[in-house]
């Protein structure tokens, strides 16, 4: 009874805990939406990078840039107001529709008579004659104000929490439609004070708006408010005022609240929906309006286009008259700075250092282009519904179908979310304009991050939970079988009890034996501890190289490594990978020996034997203990080949079946040999340390083997003196061996049936 209860509880946990996880994720979205909203910015930034707003052939906004060139030509900022008056006059004469200053004029000109008099008085050098002279001087601010009055100009003020005044005059009022008895500005941010423009400049200007461009939590400007509150009073932004004057100079902003005619209404969370400006009568005599969708805080999401250098004109070129008036005529002109020293650079989704004036320009441009991005109030509802549906599907799929099929469901859900979000961004008008006639919704922003994060996390959580529950079942198996099999095999058995069988499968394998030469002599004079350290410092990097080349370590036999390729995982290039590992082991050994030489320690030399053939691979052992290994004649031959390295004076011997898999023209044939215990002869090969064998050398070497096998002893001896052979890869042991054999055979000829095979009598 208790066992059945435990089994039921395990099955229940597999469903109940993921369900609780899903519900908590949905409640978090409802209770703390700002967390997920901030995460969603990342996706929408990528959208803007991938599909920025299409540029216009002739952008309606031109930026007059107080750039580094202008600062060099006209002096450091701030410039005298007389220079700005000249700049403004040039723009007015060229036919500018509106001129907007993204610059604060909160203090008098520093060259004004009042400023100079105050400076002289501070220094105690202001006599009566000087005072009369200063009073007779023209006031630069008055000259600037006169220039402002001749052109539609927007000046700016800065909303702040301290250091300003409690109010500033605005040039247009606000009217609100909808909202019933609700405060239409309850979601609109408020500031207590403002740093205002000089009164005489404000009186002369046609518009006055705040210059603030608040950034999001990550200091990126994505949303720019068109309306904020100064105390309780609504005030327009610099861009809004520019649009108002460019649209005909209406005296009132029309703000539409949720629930107004043709506007969305989603209850208590809804606020302002749009701003409209009267733009005069159209061709049909009906009044035309410019509509700007807003979020409830009165802000617009800026849909950026790529930076266009042609939109900029240097301010010094305007002052000097070195510009084409056609670029100004009929255009909105914004004056601001791209100079880094003036600290008005903003981070945006598409540019890390966009001048603040360009942010205003991009906003105005997109409004006139009627290209908007829209964060719908109903978006979170769609996201939650999709997340709930997909999450419930996963809650039941993971325990029933397992991790892999459920991963497919998760991947499909993620792809669907990304595709739907991208489609809404690219085709928002096609989706929603039929439902909301004329609202200019544009590009709809549906958050893909929240559904993806929840669905992916739920999949991981459910998978880990089911794995944990399976581990609990595996623990029972471990307790039952740990006395009979090795710990490693217990883990395999716990995952799949059907693996508790003897025997294996037949596979084509490549086997390597690597042994330290003269290990007994090397170990003399070393303590057990030092010997262990030496062996470990050798085996560790060699093991890493083998594993990096897809090899499997079978076992360590003292100072010997046995490894194989093509099991347990398939490796079509097993022979190549084994030889590549051997080549890398040579290089690593040279590095190790260099270090040991520097420490005054003995060097290590190795022999490597590699062979390929069919073997039985699997779990072998007794009823008490098993190990994953392989059996077969190719294993024995590989061991014998390693033993031949010392005889032939090389550190690598490759069997003929491995060589056939390599098809490498750089292989050097060593001999035709019958290893100890075998009657069948095999060809054995090696590779030079750098893996490259010169053609001339290889031709002489093969000629030597041919002469040797055809009993042409003198010809073989002559070839041993050939310069091409001598200067080839350094193998003195090999050629010394052949010289000894030939000398012996000259004394005692081999049998008549000798076929060139050398019979090895040592391992």
Secondary structure, DSSP 8 states (H G I E B T S, - for coil): -HHHHHHHHHHHHHHHHHHHHHHHHHHHHHH-HHHHHHHHHHHHHHHHHHS-----TT-SEEEEE--HHHHHHH-SSS--HHHHHHHHHHHHHTT-SEEEEEEE--S--TTSHHHHHHHHHHTT---HHHHHHHHHS--HHHHHHHHHHTS-EEEEEEEESSSSBS----SSEEEEE--TTS-TTTTS-EESEEE---HHHHHH-SEEEE------TTSB--EEESEEEETTEEEEBHHHHHHHHHTT--SEEEEEETTSTT----GGG--EEEEEEEEEE-TTS-EEEEEEE--TTSEEE-------GGGEEEHHHHHHT-S-GGGTTT-EEEEE---GGGT-EEB-SS-TTEEHHHHHHHHHHHHHHT--EE--TTHHHHHHHHHHHHHHHHHHHHHHH-HHHHHHHHHHHHHHHHHHHHHHHHHHHHHHTTTSTT----EE---HHHHHHHHHHHHHHHHHHHHHHHHHHHHHHHHHHTTTS-HHHHHHHHH-GGG----EEEEEEEEEEEEETTHHHHHTT--HHHHHHHHHHHHHHHHHHHHHTT-EEEEEETTEEEEEES-SS--TTHHHHHHHHHHHHHHHHHHHHHHHHHTT-----EEEEEEEEEEEEEEEE-SS-EEEEEESHHHHHHHHHHHHHHHHT-SEEEEHHHHHHH--TT-EEEEEEE-TT--S-EEEEE--TTS---HHHHHHHHHHHHHHHTT-HHHHHHHHT-HHHHTSS--HHHHHHHHHHHHHHHHS---TT--S-EE----
